[in-house]
Amino acid sequence: MNHKYPWANKDLGQHFLINESVIDQICNNFFHETKGILEIGPGPGILTEFLSKTKAPYLVIEKDQRFKPYLEKFIKPEQIIMKDALEVDLQKLLEENHFPKDDLWVVSNLPYNISVPLTLKFLSTPSLEKMTLMMQKEVAERIFPEGKKALKSMNSLMALCQTFFSIEKLCPVPPGAFLPPPKVNSTVLSFVRKKNPLFSLSDIPRLEVFFQKLFLQKRKQLGKVLKMNFDPKKVEKALQEQNIEPQRRSETLTLSEVHELFKTLS
């Protein structure tokens, strides 16, 4: 299949998905349950070929100019935004293109080197209520750990994502599913925005600051870490009220415990 595509730019983290099963699972995740689709980093249009069959509004954002003629095989030039997605105000873009205000779906095979900032950007865009994101397995496990890892894996990224989204693992993706194959495994995660999260999107800057303090030394005793950053008396009271032993590590906290500590200490 390599004759179809230009060379992959490693500096941009490009790997072209060629596994038909994975392509099918991604494209069908929310295809019939959305009012509009935003695809980030479509490359030569591997997912675009299928997603463009939607009757809903559809846009793609791609920074690599080489891919424009490939994308124009499937969609109109006005549906292609040739920019860096990190520099685009996504909410404004969607509004300017007359997308519905809610129930929109973002689809992306995230470049490994910018997967976290892009995920957080999507999270902060209120109209994006569904997300199907391919990312490095290691990053996916930080957001949605499974099995025993889930009992000792709480971190800032996980807390932030799970505060606003319900998340499921859609499928694992081995290196051989790409051309050229990366050196790491990948995972596709499926996100649905919570209708009534405990906090609003305007709280995200405060949440990020709090989580950074909480998880910066996540293997040290929680009581000591919190007392370094907050009033010791308030810390003791908060831990007692939540029945959290000060000797615990922050990585063992549940999401509800993280939320209660934020409400009490921030």
VENWO-V14890 format. One record per residue. RES is the residue in three letters. PSI is psi in degrees with one decimal (NA if undefined). OMEGA is omega in radians with two decimals (* if undefined). BURIAL is + if it has 16 or more other C-alpha atoms within 10 Angstrom, else -. Layout:
# VENWO-V14890
RES&PSI&OMEGA&BURIAL  RES&PSI&OMEGA&BURIAL
This chain:
# VENWO-V14890
MET&-6.7&-3.02&-  ASN&-16.3&3.13&-  HIS&-16.5&-3.09&-  LYS&-25.2&-2.90&-  TYR&154.3&2.96&+  PRO&173.5&3.13&-  TRP&147.3&-3.12&-  ALA&129.5&-3.14&-  ASN&105.8&-3.11&-  LYS&-30.3&3.12&-  ASP&-26.7&3.11&-  LEU&6.9&3.11&-  GLY&34.2&-3.05&-  GLN&128.6&2.99&+  HIS&125.3&-3.04&+  PHE&124.0&-3.13&+  LEU&125.9&-3.11&+  ILE&-2.2&-3.11&+  ASN&115.3&-3.04&-  GLU&-37.7&-3.13&-  SER&-44.6&3.13&-  VAL&-43.1&3.10&+  ILE&-44.5&-3.12&-  ASP&-42.6&-3.13&-  GLN&-41.2&3.12&-  ILE&-49.3&-3.03&+  CYS&-24.3&-3.13&+  ASN&0.4&-3.06&-  ASN&-54.4&3.14&+  PHE&21.8&-3.00&+  PHE&-38.5&-3.08&+  HIS&9.8&-3.05&-  GLU&25.6&-3.07&-  THR&155.0&3.11&+  LYS&-4.9&-3.13&+  GLY&152.4&-3.06&+  ILE&133.7&3.01&+  LEU&118.9&3.11&+  GLU&129.6&-3.11&+  ILE&127.9&3.11&+  GLY&53.9&-3.09&+  PRO&-15.6&-3.11&+  GLY&-133.0&-3.11&+  PRO&8.0&3.03&+  GLY&28.4&-3.10&+  ILE&-45.0&3.05&+  LEU&-31.9&-3.10&+  THR&-38.3&-3.13&+  GLU&-37.1&-3.11&+  PHE&-43.6&-3.09&-  LEU&-30.5&-3.09&+  SER&-8.6&3.10&+  LYS&-5.8&3.12&-  THR&151.2&3.03&-  LYS&-5.6&3.14&-  ALA&162.9&3.06&+  PRO&142.9&-3.04&+  TYR&127.4&3.08&+  LEU&152.9&2.99&+  VAL&149.0&3.05&+  ILE&121.8&-3.10&+  GLU&130.9&-3.11&+  LYS&-19.5&-3.09&+  ASP&109.5&-3.05&+  GLN&-23.9&-3.10&-  ARG&-23.6&-3.00&-  PHE&-6.9&-3.07&+  LYS&-48.2&3.13&+  PRO&-29.8&3.09&-  TYR&-43.0&-3.12&+  LEU&-33.4&-3.11&+  GLU&-7.9&3.02&-  LYS&-22.6&-3.02&-  PHE&-28.5&-3.08&-  ILE&166.5&-3.11&+  LYS&152.3&3.14&-  PRO&-35.2&-3.12&-  GLU&-9.6&3.08&-  GLN&-2.5&-3.08&+  ILE&118.8&3.10&+  ILE&108.0&-3.08&+  MET&80.3&-3.12&+  LYS&169.9&3.01&-  ASP&119.6&-3.07&-  ALA&-29.6&3.13&+  LEU&-21.4&-3.10&-  GLU&3.8&-3.10&-  VAL&135.3&2.98&-  ASP&98.3&-2.99&-  LEU&-41.5&-3.14&+  GLN&-43.8&3.12&+  LYS&-42.1&3.13&-  LEU&-45.1&-3.12&-  LEU&-41.1&3.13&+  GLU&-41.6&-3.14&-  GLU&-26.4&3.13&-  ASN&16.2&3.00&-  HIS&35.7&3.01&-  PHE&152.5&2.98&+  PRO&158.8&-3.03&-  LYS&-12.5&-3.10&-  ASP&174.7&3.05&-  ASP&39.5&3.08&+  LEU&155.4&-3.03&+  TRP&125.5&3.04&+  VAL&133.3&-3.12&+  VAL&131.9&-3.13&+  SER&134.9&2.88&+  ASN&91.5&-2.94&+  LEU&130.6&2.98&+  PRO&132.0&-3.03&+  TYR&-35.4&-3.02&+  ASN&-13.4&3.12&-  ILE&22.4&-3.06&-  SER&-39.2&-3.11&+  VAL&-52.0&3.12&+  PRO&-33.7&3.09&-  LEU&-42.3&3.11&+  THR&-43.8&3.13&+  LEU&-32.8&3.09&-  LYS&-43.4&3.10&+  PHE&-43.0&-3.12&+  LEU&-36.2&-3.08&+  SER&0.6&-3.13&+  THR&103.5&-2.93&-  PRO&-31.8&-3.10&+  SER&-19.8&-3.14&+  LEU&96.5&-3.04&+  GLU&-12.1&3.08&+  LYS&142.4&-3.13&+  MET&134.8&2.98&+  THR&108.4&-2.96&+  LEU&126.2&3.00&+  MET&132.5&3.14&+  MET&168.8&3.08&+  GLN&138.5&-3.09&+  LYS&-39.8&-3.12&+  GLU&-40.2&3.11&-  VAL&-41.5&3.12&+  ALA&-37.9&3.14&+  GLU&-23.8&3.03&+  ARG&-31.9&-3.13&+  ILE&-40.9&-3.05&+  PHE&77.3&3.12&+  PRO&151.6&-3.13&+  GLU&159.5&3.06&-  GLY&-140.5&-3.10&-  LYS&-27.9&3.13&-  LYS&-29.7&-3.09&-  ALA&-20.1&-3.12&+  LEU&-12.2&-3.05&-  LYS&46.0&-3.04&-  SER&7.1&-3.09&+  MET&134.9&-3.12&+  ASN&175.2&-3.06&+  SER&-46.3&-3.10&+  LEU&-43.4&3.12&+  MET&-45.7&-3.12&+  ALA&-42.4&-3.11&+  LEU&-48.0&-3.12&+  CYS&-44.3&-3.08&+  GLN&-13.4&3.01&+  THR&-36.2&-3.03&+  PHE&-14.5&-3.08&+  PHE&145.4&2.86&+  SER&134.5&-2.97&-  ILE&141.2&3.05&+  GLU&153.5&3.03&-  LYS&120.9&-3.14&+  LEU&-49.4&3.11&+  CYS&151.2&2.99&+  PRO&152.2&-3.12&-  VAL&110.9&-3.13&+  PRO&162.4&3.14&+  PRO&-34.7&-3.10&-  GLY&-7.1&3.11&-  ALA&-5.5&-3.08&+  PHE&160.5&2.99&-  LEU&117.1&-0.16&+  PRO&156.1&-3.14&+  PRO&132.4&3.07&+  PRO&173.3&-3.12&+  LYS&-0.5&-3.08&-  VAL&162.5&3.04&-  ASN&156.4&3.13&+  SER&167.7&3.11&+  THR&143.1&3.01&+  VAL&124.1&3.08&+  LEU&145.4&3.12&+  SER&126.4&-3.06&+  PHE&138.1&2.98&+  VAL&123.4&-3.09&+  ARG&135.1&3.11&+  LYS&137.1&-3.10&-  LYS&-36.1&-3.10&-  ASN&69.1&3.11&-  PRO&156.8&-3.12&-  LEU&-24.6&-3.09&-  PHE&159.7&3.14&-  SER&166.1&3.12&-  LEU&-26.0&3.10&-  SER&-16.1&3.11&-  ASP&-8.7&-3.02&-  ILE&-45.5&3.12&+  PRO&-40.6&3.11&-  ARG&-39.3&3.10&-  LEU&-43.8&-3.12&+  GLU&-42.6&3.12&-  VAL&-44.9&-3.13&-  PHE&-46.4&-3.12&+  PHE&-36.5&3.12&+  GLN&-43.2&3.11&-  LYS&-40.6&-3.07&+  LEU&-37.7&-3.00&+  PHE&2.6&-3.12&+  LEU&-36.8&3.11&-  GLN&63.3&-2.93&+  LYS&-10.0&3.11&+  ARG&-0.6&3.05&-  LYS&163.1&-3.12&-  GLN&132.0&-3.03&-  LEU&-43.9&-3.12&+  GLY&-42.6&-3.13&+  LYS&-41.3&-3.14&+  VAL&-45.9&-3.11&+  LEU&-38.1&-3.12&+  LYS&-20.1&3.06&-  MET&-22.2&-3.02&-  ASN&-16.7&-3.08&-  PHE&167.7&3.14&-  ASP&122.1&-3.06&-  PRO&-38.7&-3.13&-  LYS&-40.0&3.11&-  LYS&-36.1&3.12&-  VAL&-48.5&3.14&+  GLU&-43.0&-3.14&+  LYS&-43.4&-3.12&-  ALA&-43.1&-3.14&+  LEU&-39.6&3.11&+  GLN&-43.9&-3.11&-  GLU&-33.2&-3.13&-  GLN&2.5&-3.14&-  ASN&43.5&3.13&-  ILE&121.4&3.13&+  GLU&132.0&-3.11&-  PRO&-17.1&3.14&+  GLN&-11.1&3.13&-  ARG&161.2&3.05&+  ARG&149.3&-3.10&+  SER&-26.1&3.13&+  GLU&-14.7&3.13&+  THR&-1.9&-3.11&+  LEU&149.2&2.98&+  THR&165.3&3.14&-  LEU&-39.6&-3.14&+  SER&-36.3&3.09&-  GLU&-39.9&3.09&+  VAL&-44.6&-3.13&+  HIS&-42.9&-3.12&+  GLU&-38.6&3.10&-  LEU&-39.9&3.11&+  PHE&-46.4&-3.11&+  LYS&-33.5&-3.08&-  THR&-37.1&-2.96&-  LEU&-24.2&-3.03&-  SER&NA&*&-
